[in-house]
Amino acid sequence: MAAPSHTTIWTWLLALLAAGVAAAAAPFGRALAIGLVLVIALIKAVLVVRHYMHLKREPLIIYAIAAAPLLLVLVLAMALVPDLVWRR
């Protein structure tokens, strides 16, 4: 299967941008809108990483370097859970 062209990926990114703006302006709940925008942003990030940055040909250490800050953010966010859940 041939790789999609840059124009095709750009078109998908543009469509996902429009979907994110539409999700943010939609009349449903704020939490759902935030979740949809985050999912759309994740899809756009995967498209950029795979097709423009060519990370699919990089060694595994590159993924570990990229995952380390994400893991730190997750740990720090989880450290806030007791304060957010059991606040007085």
C-alpha positions as CSV (number, residue, x, y, z in Angstrom):
1,M,0.0,0.0,0.0
2,A,1.4,3.4,-1.0
3,A,1.9,6.1,1.6
4,P,-0.6,8.9,1.4
5,S,0.6,12.2,-0.2
6,H,1.4,15.3,1.9
7,T,-1.7,16.9,0.3
8,T,-3.9,14.1,1.6
9,I,-2.5,14.3,5.1
10,W,-2.8,18.1,5.1
11,T,-6.5,17.7,4.0
12,W,-7.1,15.3,6.9
13,L,-5.4,17.7,9.3
14,L,-7.6,20.5,8.0
15,A,-10.8,18.4,8.4
16,L,-9.8,17.4,11.9
17,L,-9.2,21.1,12.7
18,A,-12.7,21.9,11.6
19,A,-14.0,18.9,13.6
20,G,-12.2,20.2,16.7
21,V,-13.6,23.7,16.3
22,A,-17.1,22.3,15.8
23,A,-16.8,20.0,18.8
24,A,-15.7,23.0,21.0
25,A,-18.7,25.0,19.8
26,A,-21.2,22.2,20.0
27,P,-24.2,22.5,22.4
28,F,-23.5,19.4,24.4
29,G,-21.6,19.2,27.8
30,R,-18.3,20.8,28.4
31,A,-16.6,17.6,29.5
32,L,-17.7,15.8,26.4
33,A,-16.5,18.7,24.2
34,I,-13.1,18.7,26.0
35,G,-12.8,14.9,25.5
36,L,-13.6,15.1,21.8
37,V,-11.1,17.9,21.3
38,L,-8.4,16.0,23.1
39,V,-9.1,12.8,21.0
40,I,-9.0,14.9,17.8
41,A,-5.7,16.4,18.9
42,L,-4.3,13.0,19.5
43,I,-5.3,11.8,16.1
44,K,-3.7,14.9,14.5
45,A,-0.5,14.3,16.5
46,V,-0.3,10.7,15.3
47,L,-0.8,11.8,11.7
48,V,2.0,14.4,12.0
49,V,4.4,12.0,13.7
50,R,3.9,9.2,11.3
51,H,3.8,11.1,8.0
52,Y,5.8,14.2,8.5
53,M,8.3,13.4,11.1
54,H,9.0,9.9,9.8
55,L,9.3,8.4,13.3
56,K,8.1,5.0,12.2
57,R,11.7,4.4,11.0
58,E,13.4,5.5,14.3
59,P,14.7,3.2,17.0
60,L,12.6,2.5,20.1
61,I,14.7,4.9,22.3
62,I,13.1,7.9,20.5
63,Y,9.7,6.7,21.7
64,A,11.0,6.3,25.2
65,I,12.4,9.9,25.2
66,A,9.0,11.2,24.0
67,A,7.1,9.1,26.6
68,A,9.1,10.2,29.6
69,P,7.6,13.7,29.9
70,L,4.1,12.2,29.3
71,L,4.7,9.8,32.1
72,L,5.9,12.6,34.4
73,V,2.7,14.6,33.6
74,L,0.6,11.6,34.4
75,V,2.3,11.0,37.7
76,L,2.0,14.7,38.7
77,A,-1.7,14.7,37.7
78,M,-2.4,11.6,39.7
79,A,-0.7,13.3,42.7
80,L,-3.4,16.0,42.5
81,V,-6.2,13.5,42.6
82,P,-6.5,13.3,46.5
83,D,-6.7,17.1,46.7
84,L,-9.3,17.3,44.0
85,V,-11.4,14.4,45.1
86,W,-11.3,14.9,48.9
87,R,-11.2,18.6,49.2
88,R,-13.2,20.3,51.9
